[in-house]
């Protein structure tokens, strides 16, 4: 019983160490595919504490046909270990907002920068502002939690979009 508590405490601490520094303010499509672009800034362990930046995107695919029994969510390219993926799937499968969804994460190569994490984030913010880019998020996390960081950003967008998506289903007479 206490082992489960310790595992949840560890997951909560990891979740809280991840920051969505710059989010996007659009909702996911109710049907079909939405693309969430991100810049992930990670910091390694001491003594090097190398700061790495990786650009990527998550495709959130909603079903075109909603079945009453509801499938579990699918995650592709988020985690290296199957145990981590199963634990997250277990937690998320308990939430109706994630039923039937497929998440596919793709990312490019990491680039190492000599800045501190705060400086790297500030430069990225200025760059996105100069490009008038409002569809790319910036996420920071410890290097070991990069898959979880992208998942946190994705779940944040799904949860924020859920009320509008449910309203659209009602308006179409599907609920």
N, C-alpha and C positions, 0 to 999 in steps of 0.2 A: 504494500500500500504506500509506504513512504518512498519507495523507488520511483513510483509514478510522479509523486510530488516533486522530487529532486529533478526528474527529467523535465517537468513543466517549468520549474524555476529556471533551469538552464536555457530552455527555449525562450522563455520570457526575457531573460537577460540578453540573449543574442538578438532577439527581435528589437529590443530597446537600443541596442548599440548601432542600429542602422538608422540613417537619417535620409529622408527625402527632402533635399535642400531646395530643389526647384521642381514643383509639380506642374502638371498640365491641367487645364480647366475645361476639358471637353468630355462628354460622356461616350461610352462605348456604344456601338451600334447594337440594336436589339436583336437583329438577325445578321448572319454573315460574319465577316471578319473585320476586326479592328486592329490597327497596328500602333503599338506603344513604343516610341523611340526613347532611348535613355543614354546617358553618359554615366558610367559607374566609376567612381573614384575610390580606390582602396589604398590602405596603408598597411605595409608589412610589419612584421615583428622587429623589435630591437635586435641588434644594434643598427642595422641598415635603415629600417623604417622607410623603404622605398615606396614612393607614391606612384601608383599606376592608374592609367585612365584607359577605359575600354568603352567603345561605342557599340551599341547593340539595339535590338528591337525584339519585342514580344508580340507574336500574333495571337490574338484571342479570338478563337473561332466559336461562334455560337451555332447551334444546330438550326437547320432550315425547317425541321419538323421536330416539334416538342412532344415527347412521349410521356405519358403519365407516370411510368415507373422511374424515370430519371436515371441516367447513367452517372457514374462517378466521374469527376474531372480527370483529365489526362494532362500530364506534365512531360514535356520533351526538352531535354538539354538544360535543365536547371541544376541538377545535383550530380555529383560524381558517384556517390554511394547509394545503393538501393535502399539502405536502412533509412537514410535521411529522407528520401523521396516517399517511402511508405509512411513515415511518421507525419509528414506534412499532408499527404493525401488523406490520411485518417482524420486529421483535424479539420481540413477544409471540406471533406465530404459531408460533414455534419451541418453545413450551411447551404441553404437552398439557393443562394445567389450563385453558387459555383456548379450546380448540377448541369450536366451535359456539356460543359465547357472543355475546350481543348486549348492548352497553352503551349506555344512553341517558342523557345528562346534561341535566338541566333546572335552571335556577337563577333566582332572583328578582333584583331590582335591587340594585345595590351601595348601601351607605350609608356615608358618610364619617364617621369619628369623630375627635375631636381628641386621642385618647390615643396613646401610643407603642404599638407592637405588643404588648409584654409586658403592658401595662396592659389593653389590649383583650382579650387572651386571658384574663387573670385575671378580668375582669368576666364574660366569657362562661362561664368555668368555674363561677363562683359562681352565675350565673343557671341553668345547667343542673343544678347540684347542688340548688339551692333548688326547682326544678321536678321533682326526682327523675327527670331525663331521662337514660336510659342508652343511647339509640339514635341519638344525634347526635354525630358526630365533630367535632373542631376541627382544622383544617389551617392551617399558615402557609406562605407562599411569597412570593418576589418577585412583583410584579404581572404581569410578563411571562410567568410560568410558571403561571398559574392553571389552564389546561387540563391541564398535566402534573401539577400538584398533585392534582387530583381523580383523575387516572388512577393516581397512586401510591397513594392511599388505596384505590381500588377494587382494584387488583392485590394489595395487601396483604391485603384481605379474601378475595379469591379463593384466594390461596395458603394462607392460614390455614384456609380451609374445605375445601380439596381432600382432605385425609386422611379427614375425616368423611364427605364426599360419596362417596368411593371405597368406604369401608366400607359405607355404605348401599346402594350398587349391588351389592356382594358379598352382603349380607344378602338382597337381593331376587332374587338369582340372575342378575343381569345381567352379572356379570363372572366 
